[in-house]
C-alpha cells in the first residue's frame, strides 16, 4: 500500500505543480494509443491536467475524441479546471472509477500509477475498458545517467528511476496482455530557481519537516553554485526519459 498522506499531498502545491512539472512528449502519447481512433480516454489520477491536456491535443488528428479526467484531490481538480477550459475532472480514484462498464477505449495514468492499490486499480481499469482496450501508465523520469541529475535525486530524495518502473510494474494481472514498454527522450528548460520550485512539488518535500526542507534547499543551492555543468548558468536542460507501459484488456 502507498502512503495516503504522500499520495494526497500535492493539492497544497497545485499551481506550482501544474507550472513546473514536465509535459509528456506527443510521440509517447501516440505510442500509448497506437491503433486507436476517435478514442474515449480516461486519465486516472489526472492531477492538474498535464496529461489530460496532452491527450486533448490529439483530438486534432482524430486519435482522441474525448478525455475524461478522474482525480481524488479537490485542490488538484480545481487547478485542472482552471488550466483546462471546458474540462472538469470527475471526483474518483483508480480504485473506484465513476464510469460505467466498457465505456472507455483507453485508460492512461500520468505520474500516478505508483500511488494506486494496484490489484483494485487493475480490476477497475479492466471493468471500464472495452475488450482489447488499452491500459497505459506513463512516467516522466529524470535521466540519471547525467551526473548532476543523479546528484539532484540524491539531495531531494527522489526515489523514482526508469529501471524501478519497468521492473516493478511489469504485470497488470490476468485481465491484461503482456506489458509492452516504450521509451522517449525529451528535456525541459528551467532556471535553477524553477528546478527548485519543481522539486518543491514532490511528495518528499511537501511532507518533510522544516529542518529537512532547509537541508534540501541548502544542498540544492550548493549544487547549482558549484557543479561544473551548472555553475553560472541562467538556465539548465533537465533531461527526462518518458516511460510508457502498455497492455490490452483481454
C-alpha positions in Angstrom: 0.0 0.0 0.0 1.2 3.6 -0.7 1.3 6.3 1.9 -2.1 8.1 1.7 -0.6 11.3 3.2 2.0 11.5 0.5 -0.4 10.5 -2.2 -2.7 13.4 -1.3 0.0 15.9 -0.6 0.0 17.6 -4.0 -3.1 19.7 -3.7 -1.2 22.2 -1.4 1.1 23.0 -4.4 -1.3 22.6 -7.2 -0.5 25.7 -9.2 3.3 25.2 -8.9 2.8 21.5 -9.8 1.0 22.5 -13.0 3.5 25.2 -13.9 6.8 23.3 -13.3 6.1 19.6 -13.8 7.2 18.3 -17.3 4.8 17.7 -20.1 4.5 14.4 -22.0 6.0 14.0 -25.4 3.4 13.7 -28.2 5.2 10.7 -29.5 4.9 8.9 -26.2 1.1 9.5 -26.1 0.6 8.4 -29.7 2.5 5.2 -28.9 0.3 4.6 -25.9 -2.8 4.9 -28.0 -1.4 3.1 -31.1 -4.2 1.8 -33.3 -7.0 3.9 -31.7 -9.1 6.4 -33.5 -11.8 8.8 -32.0 -11.0 7.2 -28.7 -12.6 7.9 -25.4 -9.7 8.1 -23.0 -9.8 8.1 -19.2 -7.0 9.9 -17.3 -6.7 8.2 -13.9 -5.1 10.3 -11.2 -5.3 13.3 -13.5 -3.8 15.8 -11.1 -3.7 19.3 -12.5 -4.4 18.1 -16.0 -1.0 17.9 -17.6 -1.7 14.5 -19.2 -5.3 15.5 -19.9 -4.1 18.5 -22.0 -1.6 16.4 -23.8 -4.3 13.9 -24.8 -6.7 16.7 -25.8 -4.1 17.9 -28.3 -4.5 14.6 -30.1 -8.1 15.4 -31.0 -6.7 17.4 -33.9 -5.5 14.2 -35.8 -8.5 12.1 -34.8 -6.7 9.8 -32.3 -8.8 11.1 -29.4 -12.4 12.1 -29.3 -12.9 12.7 -25.6 -10.8 12.8 -22.4 -12.4 12.0 -19.1 -10.1 13.0 -16.1 -10.6 11.3 -12.8 -8.9 12.8 -9.7 -9.5 12.3 -5.9 -7.8 15.5 -4.7 -10.2 18.6 -4.8 -7.3 21.0 -4.9 -5.9 19.3 -8.0 -9.3 19.1 -9.6 -9.8 22.9 -9.1 -6.4 23.6 -10.7 -7.2 21.2 -13.6 -10.5 23.1 -14.3 -8.7 26.5 -14.2 -5.9 25.4 -16.5 -8.1 23.3 -18.9 -11.0 25.3 -20.2 -14.1 23.2 -20.9 -12.9 20.2 -18.9 -13.9 19.2 -15.4 -12.4 16.2 -13.6 -14.7 13.6 -12.0 -14.2 13.0 -8.3 -13.0 9.5 -8.0 -9.9 7.3 -7.8 -8.2 4.5 -9.7 -9.8 2.1 -7.2 -13.3 3.5 -7.7 -13.7 4.9 -11.2 -17.1 6.7 -11.5 -17.8 5.4 -15.1 -19.9 2.5 -16.4 -18.6 -0.8 -17.6 -17.0 -0.9 -21.1 -17.2 2.8 -21.5 -13.6 3.6 -22.4 -11.2 2.8 -25.3 -8.1 3.6 -23.2 -7.2 4.3 -19.6 -4.0 6.2 -19.0 -2.3 7.3 -15.8 0.4 10.0 -15.9 2.8 10.1 -12.9 0.2 8.4 -10.8 0.2 4.6 -11.1 2.7 4.1 -8.4 0.2 5.6 -5.9 -2.5 3.1 -6.8 -3.7 0.0 -4.9 -2.7 -2.0 -8.0 -4.9 -5.0 -7.6 -8.0 -2.9 -7.2 -6.9 -0.5 -9.9 -6.3 -3.2 -12.4 -9.8 -4.6 -11.8 -11.4 -1.1 -12.2 -9.4 -0.4 -15.4 -10.5 -3.8 -16.8 -14.1 -3.0 -15.9 -14.1 0.4 -17.5 -12.3 -0.7 -20.7 -14.0 -2.3 -23.7 -12.4 -5.6 -24.8 -9.0 -5.0 -26.4 -8.9 -1.5 -24.9 -5.6 0.0 -23.8 -4.2 0.5 -20.3 -1.1 2.6 -20.2 0.6 4.2 -17.2 3.1 6.9 -18.2 6.0 8.4 -16.3 8.4 11.3 -16.9 11.6 10.1 -15.2 14.7 12.2 -14.8 17.7 10.8 -16.8 20.1 10.0 -14.0 22.7 8.9 -16.5 23.6 12.6 -16.4 25.8 13.3 -13.4 24.2 16.4 -11.9 20.8 14.9 -12.3 21.8 11.9 -10.2 23.1 14.3 -7.6 19.8 16.2 -7.7 18.0 12.9 -7.0 20.2 12.1 -4.0 19.8 15.6 -2.4 16.0 15.7 -2.8 15.3 12.0 -2.0 13.7 11.4 -5.4 13.2 7.7 -5.5 11.8 7.0 -9.0 14.0 5.7 -11.8 13.5 4.0 -15.1 14.7 0.6 -14.0 12.4 0.7 -11.0 9.3 1.5 -13.1 9.9 -1.2 -15.7 10.9 -3.9 -13.2 8.3 -3.2 -10.5 5.3 -2.7 -12.7 5.8 -5.3 -15.5 2.5 -7.1 -14.9 -1.1 -5.7 -14.9 -2.7 -9.0 -13.9 -4.7 -11.7 -15.7 -7.2 -9.3 -17.3 -4.5 -7.8 -19.5 -2.0 -8.9 -22.1 1.8 -8.8 -21.5 3.1 -5.3 -20.9 5.0 -3.6 -23.7 7.5 -0.8 -22.9 8.1 2.4 -24.8 10.8 4.9 -24.0 11.0 8.5 -25.3 13.7 11.1 -24.6 13.0 14.8 -24.0 14.1 17.7 -21.8 12.7 20.8 -20.2 14.5 24.2 -20.0 14.3 25.7 -16.5 16.2 28.3 -14.4 17.9 26.9 -11.3 15.1 28.6 -9.2 12.5 26.9 -11.3 14.2 23.5 -10.8 14.0 24.1 -7.0 10.3 25.2 -7.3 9.6 22.0 -9.3 11.2 19.9 -6.5 9.0 21.7 -4.0 6.0 19.9 -5.7 7.5 16.5 -4.9 5.8 14.4 -2.1 9.0 14.1 -0.1 9.4 17.9 0.2 5.7 18.5 0.8 5.6 16.1 3.7 9.1 16.9 5.2 9.6 18.9 8.3 11.1 22.4 8.3 14.6 21.2 9.1 14.6 18.7 6.3 13.3 21.3 3.9 16.1 23.7 4.8 18.6 20.9 4.3 17.3 20.1 0.9 17.2 23.7 -0.2 20.8 24.4 1.1 22.2 21.4 -0.7 20.4 22.3 -4.0 21.8 25.9 -3.8 25.3 24.5 -3.4 24.8 22.1 -6.3 23.8 24.9 -8.7 26.6 27.1 -7.4 29.4 24.6 -7.6 28.7 21.8 -10.1 30.8 22.4 -13.3 27.9 21.7 -15.5 25.6 24.2 -13.7 27.6 27.0 -12.1 26.9 30.4 -13.6 24.2 29.2 -16.0 20.9 31.1 -16.3 19.0 28.0 -17.5 19.6 24.3 -17.5 18.3 21.4 -19.6 16.7 18.9 -17.3 16.6 15.6 -19.3 13.8 13.1 -19.0 13.1 9.6 -20.2 9.3 9.1 -20.7 8.4 5.5 -20.0 5.1 4.1 -21.2 3.9 0.7 -20.1 1.1 -0.5 -22.4 -1.2 -3.6 -22.3 -4.5 -4.6 -23.8 -7.6 -5.8 -22.0 -8.3 -9.4 -22.8 
